[in-house]
Amino acid sequence: MQDQITNQSRGSHWTRWAFRALLHCSAVLIMAGLFISFFMTEAIWSVMGHAISDAQVQNKMWTEGLLITGLAACFWAMLYIAFAYFREGRKARKKMAIVKVTGTVLTETLIVFPIFLLLTFGLAQMAVNSMAGLLSTLGVYEAARTIAVWGPEQGHNRTGSGAVTNAHIRDRARIAAAAVIAPVATPLARSANFCDRSDTFNRTIRGMAAAGLMPTVVGTAEVASLSQALGTESYMRRGPAQFASAYCGTNVTFTGGIITQMASSDRTTFTTRLTYDHKIQFPFMGRVFGQMSATGYTTRITRAYSMTQHLSPNPILPKSNDIL
């Protein structure tokens, strides 16, 4: 009889631990999912749906996804430990007859509070950097697809508006990558003269209410706060600024510098390389995660993606009756 009671108590003990572990795992996954969805848009989900089947992108996304999940676990553990600490402290205060001196409590708070802030901002900045890495992976995939489409057009003037150049191809790939990275970019600089922009980019950003950009005003650390780092402004103000920040911080190159003309039997591969300078948003984290630049502290993210080059198009645009 005694053995049966002992076995039942052991079973209930393991059941409680399993239930707690399930709750903690669920909380971690929910936090990671909410954090990822915070920076995702419908267009980026669409890009991810196409890219997830590619082995190159898939491996990177698994690594970055696991890293974000690990950071979510650290953040949840910190919250749970803080909750347990305050709960036990409250119980202890009810039992204690002696009240601590006010100066002692203040000293303990001054010791613990800065450490708590550093841990909070550090974990948050690492999570944002990991998300920037994830979007950079999708960005280089989108840039490579843009180059694959526009590369064979180089040297052709099928529409009569001028031949496509190497610089034109690179700029279109840069815009495609910046559009993917923009949700995680910070509007660190609100300036119409922040960097050299192409006519293609200017035409693109005009459709995003370019009035959100203030001319000749360059900020250095204006988003070094928790609220602004999480993007609390309206889309009309932060949208163009974030897109411009992603564009100015992005550089795209591809193998050989140009896309050469190919015969139908010559299917070669090319490699697209993306470099993105992500700006550090959270206070106290600039010197920890980044290096000083003209607009604040930045950390560099580099990605590469290889794919098969498309065939050269017909140099003469077919007439409508020829298509029929």
C-alpha positions as CSV (number, residue, x, y, z in Angstrom):
1,M,0.0,0.0,0.0
2,Q,2.8,2.3,0.9
3,D,4.7,1.5,-2.4
4,Q,1.5,2.4,-4.3
5,I,1.2,5.7,-2.6
6,T,4.9,6.4,-3.3
7,N,4.5,5.6,-7.0
8,Q,1.4,7.8,-7.2
9,S,3.3,10.7,-5.6
10,R,6.2,10.3,-8.0
11,G,3.9,10.1,-10.9
12,S,2.1,13.3,-9.9
13,H,5.5,15.0,-9.3
14,W,6.6,14.2,-12.9
15,T,3.3,15.3,-14.2
16,R,3.6,18.7,-12.6
17,W,7.1,19.1,-14.0
18,A,6.0,18.1,-17.5
19,F,3.1,20.5,-17.3
20,R,5.4,23.3,-16.2
21,A,7.9,22.5,-19.0
22,L,5.1,22.6,-21.5
23,L,3.9,26.0,-20.3
24,H,7.4,27.4,-20.4
25,C,8.1,26.1,-23.9
26,S,4.7,27.4,-25.1
27,A,5.5,30.9,-23.6
28,V,8.9,30.9,-25.3
29,L,7.5,30.0,-28.7
30,I,4.7,32.6,-28.3
31,M,7.2,35.3,-27.5
32,A,9.4,34.3,-30.4
33,G,6.4,34.3,-32.8
34,L,5.1,37.6,-31.6
35,F,8.6,39.2,-32.0
36,I,9.0,37.8,-35.5
37,S,5.5,38.9,-36.6
38,F,6.2,42.4,-35.3
39,F,8.7,43.0,-38.1
40,M,6.9,41.0,-40.8
41,T,4.6,42.3,-43.5
42,E,2.4,40.5,-46.0
43,A,5.0,41.1,-48.8
44,I,7.8,39.6,-46.7
45,W,5.7,36.6,-45.7
46,S,5.2,36.1,-49.5
47,V,9.0,36.3,-50.1
48,M,9.6,33.8,-47.3
49,G,7.1,31.4,-48.8
50,H,9.1,31.3,-52.0
51,A,12.5,31.3,-50.3
52,I,11.8,28.6,-47.7
53,S,12.1,25.9,-50.3
54,D,15.7,26.9,-51.3
55,A,18.4,25.1,-49.4
56,Q,20.7,28.1,-49.1
57,V,18.0,30.3,-47.6
58,Q,16.5,27.5,-45.5
59,N,19.7,26.8,-43.6
60,K,20.3,30.4,-42.7
61,M,16.7,30.9,-41.7
62,W,16.8,27.8,-39.4
63,T,19.9,29.2,-37.7
64,E,18.5,32.7,-37.2
65,G,15.1,31.3,-36.2
66,L,16.7,29.2,-33.5
67,L,18.8,32.1,-32.3
68,I,15.7,34.3,-32.0
69,T,14.0,31.4,-30.1
70,G,17.0,31.1,-27.8
71,L,16.9,34.9,-27.1
72,A,13.1,34.6,-26.4
73,A,13.9,31.8,-23.9
74,C,16.5,34.0,-22.2
75,F,14.0,36.9,-22.0
76,W,11.3,34.7,-20.6
77,A,13.7,33.2,-18.0
78,M,14.6,36.7,-16.9
79,L,10.9,37.7,-16.5
80,Y,10.2,34.5,-14.6
81,I,13.1,34.9,-12.3
82,A,12.1,38.5,-11.6
83,F,8.6,37.4,-10.9
84,A,9.7,34.6,-8.6
85,Y,12.1,37.0,-6.8
86,F,9.4,39.5,-6.1
87,R,6.9,36.8,-5.1
88,E,9.3,35.3,-2.6
89,G,10.3,38.7,-1.3
90,R,6.7,39.5,-0.7
91,K,6.2,36.3,1.3
92,A,9.4,37.0,3.3
93,R,8.3,40.5,4.2
94,K,5.1,39.2,5.6
95,K,7.0,36.8,7.9
96,M,9.7,39.2,9.0
97,A,9.2,41.3,12.0
98,I,12.2,43.5,11.3
99,V,11.9,46.0,8.5
100,K,15.0,46.8,6.5
101,V,16.5,50.3,6.7
102,T,15.5,52.6,3.8
103,G,19.1,53.2,2.8
104,T,19.7,49.5,2.5
105,V,16.8,49.0,0.2
106,L,17.8,51.9,-1.9
107,T,21.4,50.6,-2.2
108,E,20.2,47.2,-3.3
109,T,17.9,48.8,-5.9
110,L,20.8,50.9,-7.3
111,I,22.9,47.8,-7.6
112,V,20.3,45.6,-9.3
113,F,18.5,48.1,-11.5
114,P,21.4,49.0,-13.9
115,I,22.1,45.3,-14.4
116,F,18.5,44.6,-15.1
117,L,18.4,47.4,-17.7
118,L,21.6,46.2,-19.4
119,L,20.2,42.7,-19.6
120,T,16.9,43.9,-20.9
121,F,18.4,46.2,-23.6
122,G,21.1,43.7,-24.5
123,L,18.6,40.9,-25.1
124,A,16.3,43.2,-27.0
125,Q,19.2,44.5,-29.2
126,M,20.4,41.0,-29.9
127,A,16.9,40.0,-30.9
128,V,16.6,43.0,-33.2
129,N,20.0,42.2,-34.7
130,S,18.9,38.6,-35.3
131,M,15.8,39.8,-37.0
132,A,17.9,42.0,-39.2
133,G,20.0,39.0,-40.1
134,L,16.8,37.1,-41.0
135,L,15.5,39.9,-43.2
136,S,18.9,40.3,-44.8
137,T,18.8,36.7,-45.8
138,L,15.5,37.3,-47.5
139,G,16.8,40.5,-48.9
140,V,19.7,39.0,-50.7
141,Y,17.4,36.3,-52.1
142,E,15.1,39.1,-53.5
143,A,18.1,41.0,-54.8
144,A,19.4,37.9,-56.6
145,R,16.0,37.3,-58.2
146,T,16.0,41.0,-59.4
147,I,19.4,40.6,-60.9
148,A,18.3,37.3,-62.6
149,V,15.5,39.1,-64.2
150,W,17.2,42.4,-65.2
151,G,20.7,41.0,-65.8
152,P,20.1,39.6,-69.3
153,E,18.5,42.9,-70.3
154,Q,21.8,44.6,-70.0
155,G,22.8,46.3,-73.3
156,H,19.4,45.9,-74.8
157,N,17.1,48.7,-75.7
158,R,13.9,46.9,-76.5
159,T,11.5,49.5,-75.2
160,G,13.4,52.5,-76.7
161,S,13.9,54.2,-73.3
162,G,17.6,53.4,-73.2
163,A,19.8,50.4,-72.7
164,V,19.9,48.8,-69.3
165,T,23.3,49.4,-67.6
166,N,25.2,47.5,-64.9
167,A,24.5,50.4,-62.4
168,H,20.8,50.3,-63.2
169,I,20.7,46.5,-62.4
170,R,22.6,46.9,-59.1
171,D,20.3,49.8,-58.1
172,R,17.1,47.8,-58.7
173,A,18.6,44.9,-56.7
174,R,19.5,47.3,-53.9
175,I,15.9,48.7,-53.8
176,A,14.5,45.2,-53.8
177,A,16.7,44.3,-50.8
178,A,16.0,47.5,-49.0
179,A,12.2,47.0,-49.3
180,V,12.6,43.7,-47.4
181,I,14.9,45.0,-44.8
182,A,13.0,48.3,-44.2
183,P,10.7,46.9,-41.4
184,V,13.7,46.3,-39.1
185,A,15.6,49.4,-40.2
186,T,15.5,52.4,-37.8
187,P,14.7,55.9,-39.0
188,L,18.0,57.1,-37.5
189,A,18.5,59.8,-40.1
190,R,15.6,61.9,-41.5
191,S,17.3,63.6,-44.4
192,A,16.7,63.9,-48.2
193,N,20.5,64.1,-48.6
194,F,21.5,61.2,-46.4
195,C,23.2,59.3,-49.2
196,D,23.4,59.2,-52.9
197,R,20.1,58.1,-54.4
198,S,19.2,57.0,-57.8
199,D,16.3,58.3,-59.9
200,T,14.7,54.8,-59.6
201,F,14.8,55.0,-55.8
202,N,13.4,58.5,-55.7
203,R,10.5,57.5,-57.9
204,T,9.9,54.6,-55.6
205,I,9.9,56.5,-52.4
206,R,7.7,59.3,-53.7
207,G,4.9,56.8,-53.6
208,M,5.6,56.3,-49.9
209,A,4.7,59.9,-48.9
210,A,8.3,61.3,-49.1
211,A,7.1,64.2,-47.0
212,G,8.2,62.1,-44.0
213,L,11.8,63.0,-44.9
214,M,13.0,66.4,-43.6
215,P,15.8,67.9,-45.8
216,T,19.3,68.3,-44.5
217,V,18.5,67.0,-41.0
218,V,20.7,64.1,-39.9
219,G,20.2,62.5,-36.5
220,T,23.0,60.7,-34.7
221,A,21.4,59.0,-31.8
222,E,17.8,60.1,-31.8
223,V,16.4,56.6,-31.4
224,A,18.5,55.6,-28.4
225,S,15.4,55.0,-26.4
226,L,13.2,51.9,-25.8
227,S,10.0,53.4,-27.2
228,Q,11.5,54.8,-30.4
229,A,13.6,51.7,-31.0
230,L,10.3,49.7,-31.2
231,G,8.9,52.1,-33.8
232,T,6.0,54.0,-32.1
233,E,5.5,56.6,-34.8
234,S,2.9,56.5,-37.5
235,Y,3.5,54.9,-40.9
236,M,3.5,58.3,-42.7
237,R,6.5,59.4,-40.6
238,R,8.5,56.2,-40.1
239,G,7.8,54.4,-43.4
240,P,9.8,56.6,-45.8
241,A,12.5,57.1,-43.2
242,Q,12.9,53.4,-42.6
243,F,13.0,52.6,-46.3
244,A,15.6,55.3,-46.9
245,S,17.7,54.1,-43.9
246,A,17.6,50.5,-45.3
247,Y,18.5,51.7,-48.8
248,C,21.4,53.9,-47.6
249,G,22.7,51.1,-45.4
250,T,22.5,48.5,-48.1
251,N,25.0,47.6,-50.8
252,V,24.5,44.9,-53.4
253,T,27.1,43.4,-55.7
254,F,27.2,40.3,-57.9
255,T,29.9,38.1,-59.4
256,G,32.1,39.5,-62.2
257,G,30.6,43.0,-62.0
258,I,28.4,42.5,-65.1
259,I,26.0,39.9,-66.5
260,T,27.4,38.7,-69.8
261,Q,25.4,37.6,-72.8
262,M,24.9,33.9,-73.0
263,A,23.9,31.3,-75.5
264,S,21.0,29.0,-74.8
265,S,23.3,26.2,-73.9
266,D,25.4,28.2,-71.5
267,R,23.6,28.3,-68.2
268,T,26.0,29.6,-65.5
269,T,25.4,30.7,-62.0
270,F,26.1,34.0,-60.4
271,T,26.5,35.0,-56.7
272,T,24.8,38.1,-55.2
273,R,26.4,39.6,-52.1
274,L,24.5,42.0,-49.8
275,T,26.0,44.1,-47.1
276,Y,23.7,45.9,-44.6
277,D,24.8,48.2,-41.9
278,H,22.2,47.9,-39.2
279,K,21.9,50.8,-36.7
280,I,21.9,50.1,-33.0
281,Q,18.6,51.3,-31.5
282,F,18.6,50.6,-27.8
283,P,20.4,52.8,-25.3
284,F,23.8,51.7,-23.8
285,M,24.2,49.0,-26.5
286,G,26.0,51.0,-29.2
287,R,29.6,50.3,-28.0
288,V,28.6,46.7,-27.2
289,F,27.2,45.6,-30.5
290,G,28.3,48.2,-33.1
291,Q,31.0,50.6,-34.3
292,M,30.7,54.4,-34.6
293,S,29.7,55.8,-38.0
294,A,28.4,59.1,-39.3
295,T,24.8,58.4,-38.2
296,G,25.5,56.5,-35.0
297,Y,26.6,53.0,-34.0
298,T,26.1,50.3,-36.7
299,T,26.7,46.6,-37.0
300,R,27.5,45.0,-40.4
301,I,25.5,42.0,-41.7
302,T,26.7,40.2,-44.9
303,R,24.8,37.6,-46.9
304,A,25.4,35.8,-50.2
305,Y,23.1,33.9,-52.5
306,S,23.9,31.9,-55.7
307,M,21.4,31.1,-58.5
308,T,21.3,30.2,-62.2
309,Q,21.4,33.0,-64.6
310,H,18.5,33.5,-66.9
311,L,18.8,33.3,-70.7
312,S,19.3,36.5,-72.8
313,P,16.1,37.9,-74.1
314,N,15.1,38.7,-77.6
315,P,17.1,41.9,-78.5
316,I,14.1,43.2,-80.4
317,L,10.7,43.6,-78.7
318,P,8.2,41.4,-80.6
319,K,5.2,43.2,-82.2
320,S,1.7,42.3,-81.1
321,N,0.9,40.5,-84.3
322,D,4.1,38.5,-84.1
323,I,3.1,37.2,-80.7
324,L,-0.2,36.0,-82.1
